[in-house]
Amino acid sequence: MISVVIPVYNRKEVLLRSLASLEIQTFHDFEVIIVDDGSSPAIRLQTTDYRFPIEFVRQENKGAPSARNKGFSLSKGEYVIFWDADLIAEPNMLEKMLEALDSHPEASFAYSNFTFGKKKMPGVAFDVKALQKRNYIVTSSLIRRKDVITWDESLKKFQDWDYFLTLSEQGKKGVWIEEYLFDIEVGGTMSEWLPRCAYHAPIKWLPGIAKRVKKYERAKKIIQQKHYLSDD
C-alpha cells in the first residue's frame, strides 16, 4: 500500500482538484492522510465522497514540514509520497513510480519530471554531486517507508532539497522517471519561482525581482551551511 500524505493550507478548491486526480489513478491500493495546517476558516471535507480511505486531521499552523511529519506518523503504507495539495497527477503517476521502485531495488525513492503551469521542469538521473549544486528532486516522490526521514521543521524554503540531500548523505539513492507525471498549479508556494537567468546580473537587480532573489539567496545559504556545500 501507498500512503499519500497531503499538507494543505487554505487552498480547498485546489485540494479538491488534486483529490480528483487521485480518484482516477490506475493504481488503487493507497490511503490518503490530509493534514489541515491551520487553514482559516478550517477546511471541511466529505471524506466518504471518495473511493479511497481518507484520514483528515487538523493542527495549528506550523508549516508544511510539520504537517508532513504529522501525516507520516498516522500513515500505514509500505511506500509514502508527500503529495502537494496543488498537485494534479497523471492517471498513471502512482503506478509508474511504484514500477520504478520495483524495477530498482537499490533505490530508496522514485521521482519524475513535472510541469509548473506551462513551464516544463525536467529532472536528471540521480547524481549526488549534481544534487549538491542544485535541487532536481521534488517533494512529491515515492519513498520506501523504511527510508523515510523527518522533515526539518525549521526550514521555510528548499525543504525538498534539504530532504533529499540528507537521504543522499545516508547513502540512499533515487531513480528518475523520465516522464512528466504531474502538474503543479500556479498560485501556490512555487509561484515565487523565477527562471535561472533572474539570479544573475543585471536582471537580479531589477525592481520587483531583487527582493525575491535576496530571499532565495539567504535560504540557499542556510542549506549550503547545513550540508557543508560550496557556492560553486
Summary of the structure (lengths in Angstrom):
residues: 232
radius of gyration: 17.4
end to end distance: 40.9
largest distance: 53.6
contacts: 699
relative contact order: 0.15
helix: 37%
strand: 23%
